[in-house]
Amino acid sequence: MRSASGDSSPVLPWLLIRQDGHGNRYRVGSYATRVEAEQIADRLGRRAGSGQRAGSGSGSGAGGDTDSYLVESRAPEGADRG
């Protein structure tokens, strides 16, 4: 899939976000498909020991130290323009 603007950079509409127990969010990566992003989220979740699936919630652990991995769709370019 290519950008609608005609440039040669690929469009990666699915974002993988890590959210810690305090609500801080960090972009981990961008992916072409939701399935690909969810597979990475599941793998990272298992590695971190969180046991949470992609998109499963805030990850608020008792000590505030639980990370969760969320998959979100990137807004289309120009969607915020009026």
N, C-alpha and C positions, 0 to 999 in steps of 0.2 A: 504494500500500500504506500502510495506516495502523497506528499503534501499537496493540498489543493492549490497552493500558490505557484506550483510548477517548479519549485526548486528541487534539488535532488536529495534532500534530507528525508529519511523515512519518518512516517507518523507512528508513534508508539502511544496509543491512547489509554493504555491501562497502567496505572501507577501502583506501586507497592509501597505502602507506608508502614513504618514501625512506630507504634505508640507505646510510650512507657507508662508506668503506673501513676505518674504525675500528670498525664495528659499531654506531654510534649510529643510532637509528631515530627518524623524525619522521613524524607523520601529516600527509599532504598534503591528503586529502579523503575524503569519504564519498559513496557512489554507490548508486543503486537496483539496478543490475544489475552482474554481474561483467564483462560485455562492455563496458559503459561505463567501468568502472574500468580495464580492460586497455587500452582505446583511449587513455585519458589517459596511462597509464603508458608506452605505446609512444611517444606524442608527446613526453613529457618526456624519455624515455630518448634519443631521437634528438636533441633539442635540447641535452642535456647532453653528447652525444657518447659516451655509455657503450656504445651498441650492445647493451644487454642488454634482454631482454623481461621483462615482468612476471612475478614469481615465479621468476626464473631463478637466484637464489642470493645469496650474500653480497656480491658486488662487491668482492672483495679485490684491488685493483690493486697493482702493484709499489711505488708510493709511498704507498699507503693513501689515494689521492685519488679512487678510482672510486666513483661513486654508482650504486645500482641501485634500481629501483622495483618494489615487491612488492604484490600484491593479496591481501588476507586477508579472511576472513569474520568479521564481528563476532559474538560469542557472543550468543545470544538473551537478552533481558532475563530475569533471575531464574534463569539457568542455573547460577550459582555459589551459589545459595541451597539449603540442605539441607532 
